[in-house]
Structure formats: structure tokens, C-alpha cells
Amino acid sequence: MNSGDSGGYPAVRSSSGARLLKMRAWSMIDMLFGTAVTLLARGVTGVRAEWQGCAPDARSRVYFANHTSHGDSVLVWTVLPPVMRRNTRPVAGSGYWNANATRRFFADRVFHSVLIDRNWAARNGDPMKLMTDALDAGASLIMFPEGTRNVTDERLLPFKSGLYHLAMARPQVELVPVWLENLNRMMPKGEVFPIPLLCTVTFGVPLTISAQEDKSAFLRRARAALLAAAAARAAAQ
């Protein structure tokens, strides 16, 4: 049987091999960009992790943090150990990260972000399903329950209900409070270049939702847990 009678199998194998090589090449590029982001973030901010209330763990978790800058999710992602970083996905607004090709590349290829359309009237998908699907696939999430950057003098803005609904949907998943210190002072609103300051990312005591716990009680408890992480950071200084 000549190659013309082979049903195209050699061509199929060649095509499959090329696709595999291309996927591996892109994976390598993604990893290189991820390493570059990590080194840059650590070099510019001097960021360090403080595991005050729990130890690093590769199981699926939700890390919820205070929100003062567009760089917050990058800082949390950066300080995670590599095995955890590869499987942790920031939850972020699609409007910012889809604004141009560069941001979209980093959101999709480097951070593997779960992008949420904040315009509920125009969105197509269900944000809660996007997050629960990620958790069910074994990923961890980074999210900001204040819902927007805090540019006020208050320690925290009121929490939105998303964290509560996610906890209700997956009550077995640990919720880890994460306090970011100094990032808002290093990158104040309107500044282009960072002001040199050491940043810390403090991981507090995990919590889970209690059976029959109502939304208000849970959000108060989550807020208190985040402020307790801040207090633990202050006490450690």
C-alpha cells in the first residue's frame, strides 16, 4: 500500500505532533512570563508572605483579601509557593483585564483569571458558576469581597454578597483571609511609578460557613477574620 492509500495517517500524525509542540511551546512561554511577573513584583515591592493563621496548602481554597490596587491579585498570586501558584486563579473584572491585548494575555495565559463582567445587565455567563466550576476543577481562587478598590480612609468597605453565595455553594472549601499591607501607599491612585515600600501579604485563620448561617452574620464574621489578619500582622511588627 503506498502513502496515497494510507488514509492520510502520516499527515494526521504530523499535524498532531505539530500541535503538541506548539502547545508545549506556549506553555513554556506562559511559565516564563509567570516567572518574570513574580520576579518583577518581588523586586519592586519587596513583598513577602506571612502565614500567620495557616500553612501553605495545595488543596482548593478561596483567598479573600482587602482591595486597594489593581496589583492586589498579582501580589497574592506572587507570594504563593510555585505548586500553589500554578493552580490559583484570581477573580477579576473583565472590563479592566480585557481592555487591551496585553492585559488580556496576562489574564488568560499567565494568571488564568476568572473574569467577571460587572455589568449584570449585559453579561452572558453566570459569575457564580464560573467560580464554582474552577473550584470543582481543583483550583483555588483569589477574590476581593469589597467588590471595588478602597480609596477611602476606612479600613474596609462593606462586603458584597458574592463571598457568602460562594461559601454557600461550596461549604466544604476553606476561606482564607488575606491582608495586604502597604500596596496602596506604594501605588497610590494616579501614580505611574511605584514608591519604594516593603509590602506584606498576611494569611489569617481560615473559616468555613456554618450550617444555616445567614448572610449578614457570615459577612460580619468574614470581615472580622480579615481585620484579625491585619491585627496579627501589626502584632508581629
N, C-alpha and C positions, 0 to 999 in steps of 0.2 A: 504493500500500500504506500503510495507516495504522499508527500506532505499535503498535496491538494486534496487527498481523500481523508485527511485526519480530523475533519470536522472543525478545524481551527484551534485544536487544543494547544499547540505550541504558542500560538498568538495569545490565547487566553492566559496561559501560564506566564508569558512575558508581561502581559498587561497587569496581572495580579501582582507580580513581583515588583513592577514599577510603582504601583500604587502603595505597596507595603514600604518600599524605600522612601517614597515621598512622605508617607505618614511618619516614619521614623525620623526623617529629616526635620519635619515640622515640630515633632515632639522635642527633638534636641534644641531647636530654636526657642521653643516655648520655655524650656528649662533654663536656657542661657539668659533669656530676658528676666525670668523669675529670679535667678541668682543675682543679676545686675541690679534689679529693683531692691532686693534685700540688702546688698552691699551699700548701695547708694543711700537708702533710708537710714541704715545704721550709721553710716559715715556722717551724714548731715545732722541727724538728730541725737546721735549717741544713745539711741533707745535701748532700754534693757527691760527684760521681763522680771516680774516679782510674783512668784507663785505663792501667795500668802495663805490662800484658803483651800487650795487643792494642788494636786500634782499634774503635770502634763499627762494626757491620756489620749490614745488614738481613737477611742470609741466616739461614736456620733454624739455631739454636744451642740448646744446653742450658746454662743458667747454674746452677751448683750452689754453694750458699752455706752458711756456718755458721748455726746456728739458735738464737737466744736469746729471741725475742719473736714474738708474733702479728703484729707490724708489719713483720717482716723482708721478706716478699714485697712489701709495699707500697713499702718504701724502695727495693728493687732496681728495681721497676717504675717508680717515680717518676723515677729519675735517668737512665733511658734516653731517648735522643732521641725526639721525638714519632713519627717514622715507624717506629721500632722498638717503641715502647711500644704502639702500636695493634695490633701483631701478636705480642705476647709474653704468654703465659698462665701465671700461677702454678699450680703443682700444690699442692693443699692438702687437708686433711682435711675431708670433708663434714660431720662431726659438729659442728665449730665453725661453719662458714660457713652451714650450714642450720639453725642453732639458732633463728633468728628471721627475720622478713621483711626487716628492714633489712640484715642480713649477707648474706642470700640475694640481695637486689637488687644489692649491690655485687659479690658473687662472679660473678653471672650477667651483669649488664648493663654493669658498669664494667670489671672485671678479666678477664672471660671465663675464669674459672678452670677448670682441670681438677680436678674434685672427686673425691677418692678415699675410698671407705668403708674405714676402717682395720679394721673388724670383718670379717675374711676369711670367717667362717662365715656372715654374714648378707648379704654383698654379692652383687649380681646381675651386674654387669659385670666385665670383666677390666681391671684398672688399667693393665696394660702396653699393651693395645690402645687405651685412651683416650689414652695419651701418644703412641704411635706414630701414631695417626690424626691427632693435632694436628700432629706433625712432618711427616707426609706432606702435610698441607694447607698447609704453608709457614710454620707458626707456630714461634716459639721458646718454650721452657719455662723456668720458674724452679722449682728444686726444692731440697730440703734432705736430703742423704743421711744425716744423723744420724737422721732419722725422727721426732724429737721435740725439743722445746726443751731446750737445755742449761742447766740451773740448777745445775750443779756448778762446781767450781773448775778442772776440766780444760779445756784449750783447745778440744778437740773430743771428742765422744762417738764410739764406734766406728761406722763407716759401715754402714748396711743394704745389702742386695744390690740394691736397685732400680736404682741408677745403673749398676751393672755389666750388669744384664739389658737396660736401655735402650740402653746402648752396644753391646752385642752385637746387639741387634735393628736398630740403625741405626748401623753403624760409621763411616759417612761424615760423621756430624754432629759438629761441634766441641763439646767440653765445656769451658766457661769457668769456672774457679774464681773465686768472688766472696767477698771477705772484708768482713764488716760490723763496723765498729768503733764502740763507744760506745752502741749502741742498747740493750744490756742494762743499761747504767748509767743511761741516760736514762729507761727504763721498767722499773725493777726489778719483780720479781714482787710482786703485791699492791698496787702503786701505781695510783691512778686518774689523776693528773695527771703529765705528763712533767716531769723535772728538766732545765733548760736545759743542753744539751751539744751540741757540734758532732759530727755523725755523718759517717762516710765510708763509701763503698762502693768497694772496690778490685777492679778486674777484672785477673786474673792471666793467665798464659800458657795458651792453650788446649791441650787434649790430645785425642787420639782413642785408641780401644782398638787394641792391636796384635793381629795375627793369632795365634790360639792362646794369647792371654794368659789365664791363669786368674784366677778371681775374687779370690783373696787378693792376688795381685800387682797386679792393676789397682786394687783399692781402696786398697792401700798407696800406689800412685803418685798416685791422685786425692787422697788425704789430704795427701800431701806437696806437691802442687801448690797446695792450698788454704792450707796453712801457709806456703808460699813467697810467696803473695799477701799474707798477713799480714806477713811479714818485709819485703816490698817497701814496704808501707805504713809500717812502722816506720822503715825506712831513709830514707824521703822526708821524715820529720818534721824 
